[in-house]
């Protein structure tokens, strides 16, 4: 289908030459570009928020695809709506949907539904498109509209987006389209928005939603921002930066009831915070013989779960130790314990020496609670890890391992690890992992 523009001529000029001329005033083509995994861009009329949106998009080194999420202002359609086919039209031309990435995201999320109705009258995605077209006329998008929900739903959608990007090996930028405080005095808006911006710069979607509700921050950006942060962390976010903030009062001169506009970029990083913790734990222990004390925990580190830490050297396994179920007080402590064990107590290898530290690569798998399965048909070597149990003997294998292509191989390896004979009756369990590198 072709999704026609609904706010051309109101939020932004309806004629191509006028729109292009306005965009030239709002963006900075000379500013240095950066590798960005996510961005927050406001979506009001260009005369109010365009300078903030332009400052953000000018900093982004473009990729072929942008996943754009906006809040629902209309209440139409499914609560979590994604379009995976079709084109969006603006005065600058047509923008195609990246159907392969869209369909992969849809397949990985239990919340998202294929739905175009939510998008027909919604402006939050549309207003970002001319900015993208200005820099890259053949850009593709995946449009998503979100309604209010709890943080767990937003995290799941974020993980689906990150998982799809990772599985397809794509370079994509995730845009959260939304504004900050609505119709409060300038001083009040500035303080409330500072609270929300602080949480976003800390890459803490849980704290963001807590502050939105506790402080009564009337920002429509909270849902797409929470999803974007969750996805960015899965993709190894390196840190966030506030590019620009202003309010509608800075344009109109009326500060009695303003709307706030924040522009934020999340830069690519070399390592996720969880994998970085494993690295710090190993390096501190190998060099100084001291157990690392984790600080400034990201939300994923505060829960309890089983954890496996894998070390590789020149792409070859160098150590892997983990726990089926949580032993420590939180995931952070579990990572530290198992990282040290992987480096020093894996019986297959000599302890890691200080000379090897620069060559190590780290991978951390955080396990979900294992659930029993009735047959091998409920297993999948790529999606699920497996536990094979016979009495007190248990063998575990993580999912999606190189060289393990099917369930039979998984089970055979588990039997061998646990000393369970091929003909013995066993109980089977499956679990999923979140893998951090």
SULLINRA-V731994 format. One record per residue. N is the residue number from 1. SS is DSSP state (h for helix, s for strand, l for the rest). PHI is phi in radians with two decimals (* if undefined). OMEGA is omega in radians with two decimals (none if undefined). Layout:
N,SS,PHI,OMEGA ; N,SS,PHI,OMEGA
This chain:
1,l,*,3.05 ; 2,s,-1.87,3.10 ; 3,s,-1.60,-3.10 ; 4,l,-1.37,3.11 ; 5,l,-1.16,-3.14 ; 6,l,-2.04,3.14 ; 7,l,-2.13,2.99 ; 8,s,-1.13,-3.08 ; 9,l,1.62,3.07 ; 10,l,-2.19,3.09 ; 11,l,-1.31,3.12 ; 12,s,-2.65,-3.07 ; 13,l,-1.02,-3.09 ; 14,l,-1.56,3.13 ; 15,l,-1.88,-3.01 ; 16,h,-1.02,-3.08 ; 17,h,-1.17,3.11 ; 18,h,-1.22,3.12 ; 19,h,-1.14,-3.14 ; 20,h,-1.10,3.12 ; 21,h,-1.12,3.12 ; 22,h,-1.18,3.14 ; 23,h,-1.06,3.11 ; 24,h,-1.05,3.13 ; 25,h,-1.45,-3.04 ; 26,h,-1.67,-3.08 ; 27,l,-1.83,3.10 ; 28,l,-2.19,-3.06 ; 29,l,-1.26,-3.07 ; 30,l,-1.61,-3.07 ; 31,l,-1.17,-3.13 ; 32,l,-1.12,3.13 ; 33,l,-1.56,-3.13 ; 34,s,-2.29,3.03 ; 35,l,-1.34,-3.01 ; 36,s,-2.09,3.09 ; 37,s,-1.68,-3.13 ; 38,s,-2.65,3.13 ; 39,s,-2.67,2.98 ; 40,s,-1.82,3.13 ; 41,s,-2.26,3.11 ; 42,l,-1.26,-3.04 ; 43,l,-2.35,3.06 ; 44,l,-1.43,3.04 ; 45,l,-1.00,-3.04 ; 46,h,-1.03,-3.14 ; 47,h,-1.17,-3.14 ; 48,h,-1.72,-3.01 ; 49,h,-2.00,-3.05 ; 50,h,-1.07,-3.12 ; 51,h,-1.19,3.09 ; 52,h,-1.28,3.12 ; 53,h,-1.05,3.13 ; 54,h,-1.12,3.12 ; 55,h,-1.12,3.14 ; 56,h,-1.21,-3.04 ; 57,h,-1.16,3.11 ; 58,h,-1.18,-3.12 ; 59,l,-1.49,-2.98 ; 60,s,-1.55,2.95 ; 61,l,-1.36,-2.94 ; 62,l,-1.26,2.96 ; 63,l,-2.02,-3.11 ; 64,l,-1.29,-3.00 ; 65,s,-2.26,3.01 ; 66,s,-2.13,2.98 ; 67,s,-1.54,-3.06 ; 68,s,-2.01,-3.14 ; 69,s,-2.06,3.07 ; 70,s,-2.35,3.05 ; 71,s,-1.34,3.08 ; 72,l,-1.50,3.03 ; 73,l,-1.69,-3.04 ; 74,l,-1.76,-3.07 ; 75,l,1.38,-3.12 ; 76,l,-1.47,3.00 ; 77,l,1.35,-3.13 ; 78,l,-1.22,3.13 ; 79,l,-1.05,-3.14 ; 80,s,-2.26,-2.90 ; 81,s,-1.92,3.09 ; 82,s,-2.20,2.99 ; 83,l,-1.85,-3.12 ; 84,l,-2.01,3.13 ; 85,l,-2.52,3.04 ; 86,l,1.94,3.11 ; 87,s,-2.37,3.04 ; 88,s,-1.94,-3.09 ; 89,s,-1.87,2.99 ; 90,s,-2.31,3.08 ; 91,l,-1.03,-3.14 ; 92,l,-1.59,3.12 ; 93,s,2.20,-3.08 ; 94,s,-1.84,3.09 ; 95,s,-2.04,-3.12 ; 96,s,-1.42,3.01 ; 97,s,-1.44,3.04 ; 98,l,-1.32,-3.01 ; 99,h,-1.16,-3.13 ; 100,h,-1.14,3.13 ; 101,h,-1.18,3.13 ; 102,h,-1.03,-3.13 ; 103,h,-1.17,3.11 ; 104,h,-1.18,3.07 ; 105,h,-1.04,-3.14 ; 106,h,-1.03,-3.10 ; 107,h,-1.21,-3.07 ; 108,h,-1.67,-3.10 ; 109,l,-2.02,3.07 ; 110,l,-1.53,-3.14 ; 111,l,-1.66,-3.08 ; 112,l,-1.19,3.09 ; 113,s,-2.25,3.03 ; 114,s,-1.17,-3.04 ; 115,l,-2.92,3.08 ; 116,l,-1.78,-3.06 ; 117,h,-1.08,-3.12 ; 118,h,-1.08,-3.03 ; 119,h,-1.66,-2.95 ; 120,h,-1.09,-3.10 ; 121,l,-1.97,-3.04 ; 122,l,-1.58,-3.07 ; 123,l,-1.62,-2.92 ; 124,l,-1.14,3.06 ; 125,l,-1.44,-3.02 ; 126,h,-0.98,-3.00 ; 127,h,-1.17,3.12 ; 128,h,-1.44,-2.99 ; 129,h,-1.10,3.12 ; 130,h,-1.02,3.07 ; 131,h,-1.07,3.13 ; 132,h,-1.18,-3.12 ; 133,h,-1.13,3.13 ; 134,h,-1.03,-3.11 ; 135,h,-1.54,-3.07 ; 136,l,-2.58,-3.07 ; 137,l,-1.03,-3.11 ; 138,l,-1.73,3.13 ; 139,l,-1.07,3.05 ; 140,s,-2.05,-3.06 ; 141,s,-2.35,2.85 ; 142,s,-2.21,-3.08 ; 143,s,-1.58,-3.14 ; 144,s,-2.39,3.06 ; 145,s,-2.10,-3.02 ; 146,s,-2.13,3.01 ; 147,l,-1.85,-3.13 ; 148,l,-1.02,-3.14 ; 149,l,-2.82,3.06 ; 150,l,-1.54,-3.00 ; 151,h,-1.14,-3.12 ; 152,h,-1.08,3.12 ; 153,h,-1.14,3.13 ; 154,h,-1.12,3.12 ; 155,h,-1.11,-3.14 ; 156,h,-1.11,3.13 ; 157,h,-1.15,3.10 ; 158,h,-1.06,3.13 ; 159,h,-1.16,3.09 ; 160,h,-1.14,3.12 ; 161,h,-1.09,-3.14 ; 162,h,-1.11,3.14 ; 163,h,-1.09,3.14 ; 164,h,-1.16,3.11 ; 165,h,-1.06,-3.14 ; 166,h,-1.18,-3.10 ; 167,h,-1.12,-3.12 ; 168,h,-1.52,-3.12 ; 169,l,1.15,-3.05 ; 170,l,-1.53,2.86 ; 171,l,-1.77,-3.12 ; 172,s,-2.54,3.06 ; 173,s,-1.90,-3.11 ; 174,s,-1.81,-3.12 ; 175,s,-1.86,2.96 ; 176,s,-1.71,-3.10 ; 177,s,-1.72,-3.13 ; 178,l,3.11,3.13 ; 179,l,-1.84,-3.10 ; 180,l,-1.70,-3.06 ; 181,l,-0.98,-3.13 ; 182,s,-1.97,2.90 ; 183,s,1.02,2.99 ; 184,s,-2.19,3.09 ; 185,l,-1.00,-3.06 ; 186,h,-0.89,-3.10 ; 187,h,-1.10,3.13 ; 188,h,-1.17,-3.14 ; 189,h,-1.07,-3.14 ; 190,h,-1.04,-3.10 ; 191,h,-1.23,3.13 ; 192,h,-1.12,-3.13 ; 193,h,-1.15,3.07 ; 194,h,-1.03,3.13 ; 195,h,-1.12,3.14 ; 196,h,-1.20,-3.14 ; 197,h,-1.10,3.13 ; 198,h,-1.01,3.12 ; 199,h,-1.15,3.13 ; 200,h,-1.17,3.11 ; 201,h,-1.15,3.06 ; 202,l,-1.45,-3.13 ; 203,l,0.93,-3.08 ; 204,l,-2.17,-3.11 ; 205,h,-1.19,3.10 ; 206,h,-1.17,3.13 ; 207,h,-1.12,3.11 ; 208,h,-1.03,-3.13 ; 209,h,-1.17,3.08 ; 210,h,-1.07,-3.11 ; 211,h,-1.20,3.11 ; 212,h,-1.01,-3.10 ; 213,h,-1.38,-3.10 ; 214,h,-1.23,-3.10 ; 215,h,-1.59,-3.12 ; 216,l,1.11,-3.13 ; 217,l,-1.42,-3.05 ; 218,l,-1.52,3.14 ; 219,l,-1.55,3.09 ; 220,l,-1.40,-3.06 ; 221,l,-1.45,-2.92 ; 222,h,-1.14,-3.11 ; 223,h,-1.17,3.11 ; 224,h,-1.07,3.12 ; 225,h,-1.15,3.14 ; 226,h,-1.10,3.12 ; 227,h,-1.13,-3.12 ; 228,h,-1.07,3.13 ; 229,h,-1.13,3.14 ; 230,h,-1.04,3.13 ; 231,h,-1.18,-3.10 ; 232,h,-1.08,3.13 ; 233,h,-1.16,3.08 ; 234,h,-1.09,-3.10 ; 235,l,-1.59,3.06 ; 236,l,1.49,3.13 ; 237,s,-1.00,-3.12 ; 238,s,-1.74,-3.12 ; 239,s,2.59,-3.09 ; 240,s,-2.05,-3.13 ; 241,s,-2.42,3.01 ; 242,s,-1.41,-3.12 ; 243,s,-1.41,-3.12 ; 244,s,-2.86,3.04 ; 245,s,-2.44,2.99 ; 246,s,-2.78,3.13 ; 247,s,-2.18,3.09 ; 248,l,-1.08,3.11 ; 249,h,-1.10,3.11 ; 250,h,-1.20,3.07 ; 251,h,-1.66,-3.03 ; 252,h,-1.53,-3.04 ; 253,l,1.45,3.11 ; 254,l,-1.74,-3.08 ; 255,l,-1.79,-3.09 ; 256,l,-1.39,-3.14 ; 257,l,-2.64,-2.99 ; 258,s,-1.91,2.93 ; 259,s,-2.01,-3.12 ; 260,s,-1.63,3.14 ; 261,s,-2.27,3.11 ; 262,s,-2.04,3.05 ; 263,s,-2.08,-3.06 ; 264,s,-2.28,2.99 ; 265,s,-2.07,3.02 ; 266,s,-1.97,-3.03 ; 267,s,-1.50,3.07 ; 268,s,-1.20,3.10 ; 269,l,-2.17,-3.11 ; 270,l,-1.41,-3.03 ; 271,l,-2.71,3.10 ; 272,l,-1.20,3.12 ; 273,h,-1.00,-3.11 ; 274,h,-1.24,3.08 ; 275,h,-1.17,3.12 ; 276,h,-1.10,3.09 ; 277,h,-1.08,3.10 ; 278,h,-1.06,3.12 ; 279,h,-1.08,-3.13 ; 280,h,-1.11,3.14 ; 281,h,-1.10,-3.13 ; 282,h,-1.14,-3.07 ; 283,h,-1.12,3.11 ; 284,h,-1.12,-3.09 ; 285,h,-1.26,-3.10 ; 286,h,-1.17,-3.09 ; 287,h,-1.42,-2.99 ; 288,h,-2.07,-3.10 ; 289,l,1.21,-3.07 ; 290,l,-2.02,3.08 ; 291,l,-1.38,-3.12 ; 292,l,-1.26,3.11 ; 293,l,-1.76,-3.09 ; 294,l,-1.18,3.10 ; 295,l,-2.33,3.08 ; 296,l,0.87,-3.06 ; 297,l,-1.25,2.97 ; 298,l,-1.30,-3.04 ; 299,h,-0.93,-3.10 ; 300,h,-1.13,-3.12 ; 301,h,-1.53,-3.00 ; 302,l,-1.58,-3.14 ; 303,l,-1.48,3.06 ; 304,l,-2.06,-3.14 ; 305,l,-2.93,2.96 ; 306,l,-1.22,-3.06 ; 307,s,-2.45,2.97 ; 308,s,-2.04,3.07 ; 309,s,-1.99,3.13 ; 310,s,-1.99,3.07 ; 311,s,-1.97,3.05 ; 312,s,-2.22,3.08 ; 313,s,-2.26,-3.06 ; 314,l,0.91,3.08 ; 315,l,1.23,3.06 ; 316,s,-1.90,-3.13 ; 317,s,-1.00,3.13 ; 318,s,-2.14,3.10 ; 319,s,2.85,3.09 ; 320,s,-2.70,3.10 ; 321,s,-2.36,3.11 ; 322,s,-2.78,-3.13 ; 323,l,-2.16,3.10 ; 324,l,-1.08,-3.10 ; 325,l,-2.25,-3.09 ; 326,l,-1.12,3.08 ; 327,l,-2.01,-3.10 ; 328,l,-1.51,-3.05 ; 329,l,-1.29,3.11 ; 330,l,-2.76,-3.10 ; 331,h,-1.09,-3.14 ; 332,h,-1.03,3.14 ; 333,h,-1.16,3.10 ; 334,h,-1.10,3.12 ; 335,h,-1.10,-3.11 ; 336,h,-1.04,-3.12 ; 337,h,-1.05,-3.06 ; 338,h,-1.32,3.07 ; 339,h,-1.14,3.11 ; 340,h,-1.10,3.13 ; 341,h,-1.11,3.13 ; 342,h,-1.07,-3.10 ; 343,h,-1.42,-2.97 ; 344,h,-2.21,-2.99 ; 345,l,-2.23,3.06 ; 346,l,-1.25,-3.03 ; 347,l,-1.14,-3.14 ; 348,l,-1.42,-3.02 ; 349,l,-2.36,2.94 ; 350,l,-1.23,3.09 ; 351,l,-1.02,3.11 ; 352,l,-1.12,3.08 ; 353,l,-1.73,-3.12 ; 354,h,-1.09,3.14 ; 355,h,-1.18,-3.09 ; 356,h,-1.57,-2.95 ; 357,h,-0.98,-3.09 ; 358,h,-1.17,-3.08 ; 359,h,-1.73,-3.05 ; 360,s,-1.47,3.00 ; 361,s,-2.06,-2.99 ; 362,s,-2.11,3.05 ; 363,s,-2.43,-3.13 ; 364,s,-2.12,3.07 ; 365,s,-1.90,3.08 ; 366,s,-1.78,-2.96 ; 367,s,-1.59,2.91 ; 368,l,-1.42,3.10 ; 369,l,-1.14,-3.12 ; 370,l,-1.19,3.11 ; 371,s,-2.19,-3.13 ; 372,s,-1.22,3.06 ; 373,s,-2.21,-3.08 ; 374,l,-1.51,-3.10 ; 375,l,-2.68,3.12 ; 376,h,-1.15,3.14 ; 377,h,-1.11,-3.13 ; 378,h,-1.57,3.14 ; 379,l,-1.84,3.11 ; 380,l,-2.65,-3.01 ; 381,l,-1.09,-3.14 ; 382,l,-1.50,-3.04 ; 383,l,-1.61,-3.01 ; 384,l,-1.98,2.83 ; 385,s,-1.39,-3.07 ; 386,s,-2.35,2.99 ; 387,s,-2.08,3.08 ; 388,s,-1.93,-3.00 ; 389,s,-2.21,3.00 ; 390,s,-2.40,-3.05 ; 391,l,1.11,-3.12 ; 392,l,-1.52,-3.10 ; 393,s,-1.55,3.14 ; 394,s,-2.37,3.03 ; 395,s,-2.14,-3.09 ; 396,s,-2.14,3.03 ; 397,s,-2.41,3.13 ; 398,l,-1.26,3.12 ; 399,l,-1.40,2.96 ; 400,l,0.95,3.11 ; 401,l,-1.71,3.12 ; 402,l,-1.08,3.12 ; 403,l,1.57,3.09 ; 404,l,-1.95,-2.94 ; 405,l,-1.83,-3.11 ; 406,l,-2.59,-3.06 ; 407,h,-1.13,3.14 ; 408,h,-1.02,3.12 ; 409,h,-1.14,3.10 ; 410,h,-0.97,-3.07 ; 411,h,-1.15,3.13 ; 412,h,-1.07,3.13 ; 413,h,-1.15,3.11 ; 414,h,-1.09,3.10 ; 415,h,-1.04,-3.11 ; 416,h,-1.11,-3.13 ; 417,h,-1.12,-3.07 ; 418,h,-1.64,-3.08 ; 419,l,1.26,3.13 ; 420,l,-1.75,-3.09 ; 421,l,-1.18,-3.11 ; 422,l,-0.96,-3.06 ; 423,l,-1.60,-3.09 ; 424,l,-1.23,3.03 ; 425,l,-1.22,-3.10 ; 426,l,-2.39,2.93 ; 427,s,-1.76,-3.12 ; 428,s,-1.96,3.08 ; 429,s,-2.33,3.07 ; 430,s,-2.18,3.08 ; 431,s,-2.64,3.04 ; 432,l,-1.94,3.11 ; 433,s,-2.30,2.87 ; 434,s,-1.85,-3.04 ; 435,s,-1.77,-3.12 ; 436,s,-2.07,3.11 ; 437,l,-2.28,none
